[in-house]
Every structure is written in C-alpha cells, then in structure tokens.
Amino acid sequence: MAETFCLDPNKMRPSRHQTLAHQYESWGNIRADLVSRTGLKRQETRISHPRHMFLMNLKGAAHRGEDFIDGRRISFSARRPGSIVYIPAESEWTGWDEGDAIASYLLVSIEREFAEQTFGGSTFCRAAELPPWIGFRDSTIEAALQRIAAELRYPDPISATMVEGQVAQLFVQMVRLNRAAHQPAKGGLSAFDLKRVLAMIESLSDERLTLAELARELGISRYHFSRAFKQSTGMTPHAFIARRRLEQSAEMLRSTNLSATRIAMECGFASSSHLTIAFKRAFGANPIEFRRKCKT
C-alpha cells in the first residue's frame, strides 16, 4: 500500500529545541515515528487525525503542562519514560508541557479499518469505542510499543507481520483496561478513578485543590467522593493531600538547596510559617533542623 500519511514533528508537536532527529517506517495500515530532540524547552501538542494514535515517552520526562481533549481541559499528569498516550481517530489532543532538555518519543498510528478488523466485527469489544487516555502506564502496552520501536530501528522482510501482531495486542489490552476501569469498586473508587485522582493531586501540588475539583474530575458529588476516597486509601482527601505535601517538602529539603519559603510555595503551603508548623508537628523538627540532620 502506498504511503498516504506523513508526520511532521514540528507541526504535531512544535517545540523550541536545538536538534531534532526523525526516523520512521510504514507498514501499510501502520506507521511508526521515532522523534528525538535535544535542548528542549517547551513542547506544544496538536494531534488530531483520522488514524488511531499511540504515543510513548522513551526518554525524558514532562514535569508540568496542560492537556485538553476535544477542547475540554483534563488534569495534567507528569509523564516519565514509559508513559503512554492513546488518542482515538478524530479526537483532538492539544496542550503544552515542559520538562527534561533531552527527550524522545514513539508515535504509532493505525488505520481505523485495520483496528476494527482486529476484533473481527465483534460487538463485545470495538476499538472505535475506546476513549482518549493521557499519561497512563501498562506493562503489556509498553512492551508491545517497544517491540514496534525495535522493528522500526531494524526492519526486515517480516517486520510487517510482527508489527501487526503487536498492534493487535495494543487494542486487546486497551479494551480490557477500559472495561476493568469502569467496573465499580465496592464502597471505594475504581482503580482507574483512584489513579486519576492521585495523578491530579501529584501534578497540582503547588495549587490549592478543592474537593469540588477532585469530585468534578470523576463526575460525582463531593460527599460521594470523600466517602469513596477514604474507603480506598484509609484517609480523607484533605489528610492525604496534607501528608503528600509534607512528603514532597521533606524530599526537597533533602535533595535541593531551595529556601524553606520557596519549598512552601512549591508544595502548596500558604506560607513558610504554615510549612514550619505542619512540618514540626509531623517530624518533630522545623524544616531547617530537618535539613541539617539530613546532611550530617
């Protein structure tokens, strides 16, 4: 089949960088693009296409940014090597991120007809019904994408057969994950919803999250969210967020030379005095004393 789909990294993921390397291979219904950048500062995203898209971070992490799916803002999750993005055909992913100066990613695009053929017309599972999913981890999908990357780097006459088999695994696993994610948990949040909320708490540590915002992310009431969250974690949302902020501040005191005031701001405390009070209550020492003990 003739190649009809072309990817320009500077249009799909425009960025400010010093060097760019782009390698790709096409197997008819499937194409894989490997993109590497150095001197990366900020990267924007504008991906919308009639093909299904899988993207995986291979090197470098995105630490902060914004994500929008079909114009609706979703919570941003830090993306590390191995993080996966799935964008179904005709959906649009836009946004921006900032992170490590050296980064690379693999983009695999699949024709819709080929994806549907994977399931042989079964109504039990259809690729067309899979929703977008940004920044998740799954060992089965990661392994399949890594094998496709290997075929891209070292293609041979039977690469197409190998790649088609890996793409079939991608969609089968996506269907299974999607079904498991929406199975209700007894009294608590589903594994998928809990993961979404924890990612939101992690990525917005420097902002004041409210119960309403967390509940809105899942489409449930604040009361239901608070009860289900405690059932799943053993802690109220407020207690969990407070503990996580203290853990982050302790790690920053150990590993950086930032002032207590800067750390308080980075971890979402109202002021350095609030950090000091909470820190002393939790660790029995103020931030300065804690740092001194860690370095001796």
C-alpha positions as CSV (number, residue, x, y, z in Angstrom):
1,M,0.0,0.0,0.0
2,A,1.3,3.4,-0.9
3,E,2.2,5.8,2.0
4,T,-0.5,8.3,2.4
5,F,0.1,9.6,6.0
6,C,3.0,11.9,6.8
7,L,4.0,13.2,10.2
8,D,5.9,16.4,10.7
9,P,7.1,16.6,14.3
10,N,7.3,20.4,14.0
11,K,3.5,20.6,13.3
12,M,2.2,17.9,15.5
13,R,4.4,18.6,18.5
14,P,6.1,22.0,17.8
15,S,8.8,22.9,20.2
16,R,11.9,25.0,20.9
17,H,14.9,22.8,20.6
18,Q,18.5,22.7,19.3
19,T,18.5,19.5,17.3
20,L,15.8,17.1,16.0
21,A,16.1,13.5,14.7
22,H,13.2,11.8,13.0
23,Q,13.1,8.2,11.9
24,Y,10.0,6.4,10.6
25,E,8.8,3.2,9.0
26,S,5.5,2.4,7.3
27,W,3.8,-1.0,7.0
28,G,0.7,0.0,5.1
29,N,-2.0,0.3,7.7
30,I,0.5,1.1,10.4
31,R,3.2,3.6,10.7
32,A,5.8,4.2,13.5
33,D,7.7,7.5,14.0
34,L,10.6,7.9,16.4
35,V,11.4,11.5,17.3
36,S,14.3,12.7,19.4
37,R,15.0,16.3,20.5
38,T,17.9,17.9,22.4
39,G,17.9,21.3,24.0
40,L,14.2,21.0,24.5
41,K,12.5,23.8,26.5
42,R,8.8,23.8,25.8
43,Q,6.8,21.5,23.6
44,E,3.3,22.1,22.4
45,T,0.8,19.4,21.2
46,R,-1.7,19.5,18.4
47,I,-2.7,16.0,17.4
48,S,-5.9,15.2,15.5
49,H,-6.1,12.7,12.7
50,P,-8.4,10.0,11.1
51,R,-6.0,7.4,12.5
52,H,-5.8,6.0,16.0
53,M,-2.6,7.1,17.7
54,F,-0.4,5.6,20.5
55,L,2.4,7.8,21.8
56,M,5.0,6.6,24.4
57,N,7.7,8.6,26.1
58,L,11.1,6.8,25.6
59,K,13.4,9.3,27.2
60,G,12.9,12.4,29.3
61,A,10.0,13.5,31.4
62,A,7.4,16.2,31.1
63,H,7.0,17.7,34.6
64,R,4.4,20.4,34.1
65,G,1.9,21.5,31.5
66,E,-1.7,21.5,30.4
67,D,-3.8,18.9,28.4
68,F,-7.0,19.3,26.5
69,I,-9.1,16.6,24.9
70,D,-11.6,17.8,22.3
71,G,-11.3,21.3,23.8
72,R,-12.0,20.1,27.4
73,R,-9.3,20.6,29.9
74,I,-8.2,17.4,31.8
75,S,-5.8,17.1,34.7
76,F,-2.2,17.0,33.8
77,S,-0.1,14.1,34.9
78,A,3.7,14.2,34.9
79,R,4.9,11.9,32.1
80,R,8.0,9.8,32.6
81,P,9.7,7.3,30.3
82,G,7.2,4.6,29.7
83,S,4.2,6.9,30.0
84,I,1.6,6.2,27.2
85,V,-1.0,8.4,25.4
86,Y,-3.8,7.0,23.4
87,I,-5.8,9.3,21.0
88,P,-8.6,7.6,19.1
89,A,-9.3,8.6,15.5
90,E,-11.0,12.0,15.1
91,S,-10.3,13.0,18.7
92,E,-8.0,16.0,19.3
93,W,-5.3,16.3,21.9
94,T,-3.9,19.8,22.4
95,G,-1.7,21.4,25.2
96,W,1.8,22.0,26.2
97,D,4.5,20.6,28.5
98,E,7.9,21.5,29.9
99,G,10.5,19.0,31.2
100,D,13.9,17.5,30.5
101,A,16.1,19.0,27.9
102,I,16.7,15.7,26.1
103,A,13.6,13.7,25.1
104,S,12.4,11.2,22.6
105,Y,9.0,9.5,21.9
106,L,7.5,6.9,19.7
107,L,4.3,7.6,17.8
108,V,2.4,4.7,16.3
109,S,-0.6,5.5,14.0
110,I,-3.1,2.9,12.9
111,E,-5.8,3.0,10.2
112,R,-9.3,2.6,11.7
113,E,-10.3,-0.2,9.4
114,F,-7.3,-2.3,10.5
115,A,-8.1,-1.7,14.2
116,E,-11.7,-2.9,13.7
117,Q,-10.5,-6.0,11.8
118,T,-8.5,-6.9,14.9
119,F,-11.8,-7.9,16.6
120,G,-13.4,-9.5,13.6
121,G,-16.5,-7.3,13.8
122,S,-17.3,-8.4,17.4
123,T,-19.8,-6.2,19.2
124,F,-18.2,-7.2,22.6
125,C,-15.2,-5.1,22.0
126,R,-14.6,-2.3,19.4
127,A,-11.6,-0.1,19.0
128,A,-13.9,2.8,18.0
129,E,-15.4,2.9,21.5
130,L,-12.1,3.4,23.3
131,P,-11.8,6.8,24.9
132,P,-8.7,9.0,24.9
133,W,-6.2,8.3,27.7
134,I,-3.3,10.6,28.6
135,G,-0.3,9.6,30.6
136,F,-1.0,6.1,31.8
137,R,1.3,3.1,32.4
138,D,0.7,-0.5,31.4
139,S,3.5,-3.1,31.1
140,T,1.7,-5.1,28.3
141,I,1.2,-2.0,26.1
142,E,4.6,-0.7,26.8
143,A,6.2,-4.0,25.8
144,A,4.3,-4.0,22.5
145,L,5.3,-0.5,21.7
146,Q,8.9,-1.2,22.5
147,R,8.8,-4.2,20.1
148,I,7.4,-1.9,17.4
149,A,10.2,0.6,18.0
150,A,12.7,-2.3,17.6
151,E,11.2,-3.2,14.2
152,L,11.4,0.5,13.2
153,R,15.1,0.6,14.0
154,Y,15.9,-2.8,12.5
155,P,13.3,-3.6,9.8
156,D,13.4,-6.8,7.8
157,P,11.0,-8.5,5.3
158,I,8.8,-9.9,8.0
159,S,8.6,-6.8,10.2
160,A,5.0,-6.1,9.0
161,T,3.8,-9.4,10.4
162,M,5.5,-8.7,13.8
163,V,4.1,-5.1,13.9
164,E,0.6,-6.2,13.0
165,G,0.7,-8.7,15.9
166,Q,1.9,-6.1,18.3
167,V,-0.9,-3.7,17.3
168,A,-3.5,-6.4,17.8
169,Q,-2.1,-6.8,21.4
170,L,-2.3,-3.0,21.9
171,F,-6.0,-2.9,21.1
172,V,-6.9,-6.0,23.0
173,Q,-5.2,-4.7,26.1
174,M,-6.8,-1.3,25.7
175,V,-10.3,-2.9,25.6
176,R,-9.5,-4.9,28.7
177,L,-8.2,-1.9,30.6
178,N,-11.2,0.2,29.6
179,R,-13.6,-2.5,30.8
180,A,-11.8,-3.0,34.1
181,A,-11.5,0.7,34.7
182,H,-15.3,1.1,34.7
183,Q,-16.1,-1.8,37.0
184,P,-17.5,-0.3,40.2
185,A,-15.4,-0.8,43.3
186,K,-17.2,-2.0,46.5
187,G,-17.5,1.1,48.6
188,G,-14.5,2.9,47.1
189,L,-13.2,4.4,43.9
190,S,-12.4,2.1,41.0
191,A,-8.7,1.5,40.4
192,F,-8.9,3.8,37.3
193,D,-10.6,6.7,39.1
194,L,-8.3,6.4,42.1
195,K,-5.3,6.6,39.7
196,R,-6.7,9.7,38.0
197,V,-7.3,11.5,41.3
198,L,-3.8,10.6,42.7
199,A,-2.2,11.8,39.4
200,M,-4.2,15.1,39.8
201,I,-3.0,15.6,43.4
202,E,0.6,14.8,42.3
203,S,0.7,17.2,39.4
204,L,-1.1,20.1,41.1
205,S,0.9,20.0,44.4
206,D,1.7,23.7,44.1
207,E,-2.0,24.7,43.8
208,R,-4.9,24.6,46.3
209,L,-7.1,21.6,45.2
210,T,-10.7,21.6,46.4
211,L,-12.9,18.6,47.0
212,A,-15.2,20.1,44.3
213,E,-12.5,20.0,41.7
214,L,-11.5,16.4,42.6
215,A,-15.1,15.2,42.6
216,R,-15.8,17.1,39.3
217,E,-12.9,15.2,37.7
218,L,-14.8,11.9,38.3
219,G,-18.3,13.3,37.8
220,I,-19.6,12.5,41.3
221,S,-20.7,14.6,44.3
222,R,-18.3,15.8,46.9
223,Y,-19.9,13.7,49.6
224,H,-19.6,10.5,47.5
225,F,-16.1,11.3,46.5
226,S,-14.9,11.9,50.2
227,R,-16.5,8.7,51.3
228,A,-15.2,6.6,48.4
229,F,-11.7,8.1,48.7
230,K,-11.4,7.3,52.4
231,Q,-12.7,3.8,51.7
232,S,-9.9,3.3,49.1
233,T,-7.0,5.0,50.9
234,G,-7.9,4.9,54.6
235,M,-7.6,8.7,54.7
236,T,-9.8,11.7,54.0
237,P,-8.8,13.7,50.8
238,H,-7.6,16.6,53.0
239,A,-5.4,14.4,55.2
240,F,-4.0,12.6,52.1
241,I,-3.1,15.9,50.4
242,A,-1.6,17.3,53.5
243,R,0.6,14.2,54.0
244,R,1.7,14.2,50.4
245,R,2.7,17.9,50.6
246,L,4.8,17.2,53.7
247,E,6.4,14.2,52.0
248,Q,7.3,16.4,49.0
249,S,8.7,19.2,51.1
250,A,10.8,16.7,53.1
251,E,12.2,15.3,49.8
252,M,13.0,18.8,48.6
253,L,14.8,19.7,51.8
254,R,16.9,16.5,51.4
255,S,17.7,16.9,47.8
256,T,17.8,20.7,47.0
257,N,19.2,23.9,48.4
258,L,15.9,25.8,47.9
259,S,14.8,28.0,50.8
260,A,12.0,26.9,53.1
261,T,9.9,29.8,51.7
262,R,10.4,28.5,48.1
263,I,9.7,24.9,49.1
264,A,6.5,26.0,50.9
265,M,5.3,27.7,47.7
266,E,6.3,24.7,45.5
267,C,4.4,22.3,47.8
268,G,1.2,24.3,48.1
269,F,1.6,25.7,51.6
270,A,0.1,29.2,52.2
271,S,3.4,30.5,53.7
272,S,6.7,29.3,55.2
273,S,5.2,29.6,58.7
274,H,2.4,27.2,57.8
275,L,5.0,24.8,56.5
276,T,7.1,25.1,59.7
277,I,4.1,24.4,61.9
278,A,2.9,21.4,59.9
279,F,6.5,20.1,59.5
280,K,7.3,20.2,63.2
281,R,4.0,18.5,64.1
282,A,4.8,15.7,61.6
283,F,8.5,15.3,62.0
284,G,9.4,16.8,65.4
285,A,11.7,19.4,63.9
286,N,11.4,22.5,61.8
287,P,12.5,22.5,58.1
288,I,15.9,24.0,58.9
289,E,16.6,21.5,61.6
290,F,15.4,18.6,59.4
291,R,17.7,19.7,56.6
292,R,20.7,20.0,58.9
293,K,20.1,16.4,60.3
294,C,19.8,15.0,56.8
295,K,23.1,16.5,55.7
296,T,25.1,15.4,58.8
